[in-house]
Amino acid sequence: MVEKSVKEKRISRFSDKTSGLLNFSDMKKIRFKFLYAAMFLIMFIISLVCLVPTVWVGLSGFKTVSEMYAVPPTLLPKSFDFGKIIEVWKKVSVARYFGNSVMLIIGCLATDIIINGLTGYVLSRLKPMGSKIMETAVFWSMLLPGISMVPLYMTFVDVPLIHVNLIGSYAPIWFMAGANAFNVLLFRNFFNSISMSYLEAARLDGCTDIGFFGRIILPLSKPIIMVVAIFSITGTWGNFMWPYLILGNTAKEPIAVMLYKLSTSKNIQDNEYMLIMMISIIPMIIVYAFFSKHIIGGLTVGGVKG
Amino acid sequence: MSDKINKRKISSIIKHNASGWALLIPSLILFVMIVWRPILIGITYSTFRLQGFTPVEFVGLKNFSDVLTDTNFIQTLKNTVAYVFWSLVIGFPLPFICAVMLNELVHMQGYFKVTTYLPVIIPSIATCLIWRLVYMDGEGGLLNMMLYYLGISPMGWLSNKNMVIPLIIVAMSWNTFGSTLIMYFASLQGINQELYEAARLDGAGFFNRIRFVLLPHMKGMLLLMLIRQIIGVFNVTEQPLTMTGGGPNNASMSLGLTNYFYAFKYGQYDKSLALGVITFLMLLVLTFIYFGLDKRIEE
């Protein structure tokens, strides 16, 4: 279904336009053609605003310091010396920070998908007695703001019951990914949309709840898992505040913390810093290039509201 | 006989419930540990004097009065409201309008989808730092570079106390714009086409179709996004911290950043908790309003 709707969008003539506010018969009218042109123009400008800052930073990274502050300013650098990338890569030992970020991502992916997914499944399908309370509480926590960062930080300094100090380890960030109300609801709504008849049939064949989850729900859930995975990967890669508080000044600092610390450091020049910034963005662009087509499809089937 | 069946039924119900709750345990533990318990702890400890993280003496509302009478509190509250105001002006309508427009386009729709989503995959910390460079004073910044070609001499951007909040909001909106847009877009795709056809047959023009078909469908989602955005921006911390550090002269200081400074710069955890409770209560009102409105919309 998802594949089909993606294909359906690939139209480029007004005569094929059957969806949306304006259809093919409206598009014959001249005033709607103007409206359409205006909308196109606005979207085009907006797409430029979305692209230009990043591209500019990427280009400026290749400039020399004197080029950066030259009057009159130039857009393109005089030369593209890709050796510079290797230079800064080594200078800041980017590989270490990349590795740390990957460690964070692996754990967060696991907790985010397994724990939130299971919860969404139970709330949607199994509905044990009293799970409605849990569902309401989860929905509320999506809208509730936390009370400063202190109580949570205290929790990690001295975890209740087991009294362990988790500051300086990846675990707090992993745990936080496992209590994501938004994703629980995303999963729940997705599972709600799966036809009940599968469940009936599986029950008749003597399938257990867990077996049903593994053999029927999981294969069907690929689109929503993809969406949550992309959110989780990009979110964790850019997660700054908590990793800064928990992993800051340890050997486990991820890339986002490194970016912030470099921004206030005197040991790096502006152009090198811009290159570092681009290096840190590129992995996400690659992830996006691979998975982008899943994002829209997954959201259509699992939208939290509406 | 019937007794036996009953017993089997009961035991299967118990088994079903038990396996359901067993699967919920990890999630329950994490939600209690990370979301719900900290709220309760925060509220209780905010009435204590803390030494490190241990409460040593019950002080009633002293922490609260300390926070409220701080000379900067009113200014910070005003700034925070300004953040929310600007984010509603700049960041709220734009993704919705763009989603509606994108849904109409048949030319280059794929290109627009990809380009508008690109800022979303850029980490928010990198966004702040990129925009700090865009706003950079002197000829090196992108905005001043553009001004140069328009024949205008370079200006200070983030160092201008009247502009700093809207400028930070522009950077934030730029970062989140695409993800909100795509959610609206997905929801727009779910509108039943027959409703449009019916409206068209009734002679409804462009704006009436928006009013009678599109908006009613999107109302619930718009409300949810609105509340989430207000709550999110009210807590803004990271962006002023990384872009301005609260400056110039506290002009971009938010409640969230004050809170962060109390806790992790000055070590005044009790004051941080009190301020946290104050913001929490303000936003709780908003959450209640949301549930009230949401009920009305669903009906």
Interface residues (C-beta under 8 A of the other chain):
Chain A: S5 K9 R10 I11 S12 R13 F14 D16 K17 T18 S19 G20 L21 L22 N23 D26 F32 L35 Y36 M39 F40 I42 M43 F44 I46 S47 V49 C50 L51 V52 P53 T54 W56 V57 S60 M68 Y69 A70 V71 P72 P73 L75 T111 I115 N116 L118 T119 Y121 V122 L126 K127 P128 M129 G130 S131 M134 A137 V138 W140 S141 M142 L143 L144 P145 G146 I147 S148 M149 V150 P151 L152 Y153 M154 T155 V157 D158 V159 P160 F175 M176 G178 A179 A181 V184 T208 D209 I210 T234 W237 G238 N239 F240 M241 L245 I255 A256 L259 Y260 S263 D270 M274 M277 S280 I281 M284 I285 V287 Y288 S292 I295 I296 L299 T300 G303 V304 K305 G306
Chain B: H16 N17 A18 S19 G20 W21 L23 L24 P26 S27 L28 L30 F31 M33 I34 V35 W36 R37 P38 I39 I41 G42 I43 Y45 S46 F53 C98 V100 M101 L102 N103 E104 L105 V106 H107 M108 Q109 G110 Y111 F112 K113 V114 T115 T116 Y117 L118 P119 V120 I121 I122 P123 S124 I125 A126 L129 I130 W131 R132 L133 V134 G138 E139 G140 L142 N144 M145 Y148 W174 F177 G178 I182 M183 F185 A186 S187 L188 Q189 G190 Q193 Y196 R200 F206 R209 I210 L214 H217 M218 G220 M221 L224 I227 R228 I231 F234 N235 T237 E238 T242 N259 Y260 Y262 A263 F264 Y269 S272 L273 L275 G276 V277 T279 F280 L283 L284 T287 Y290
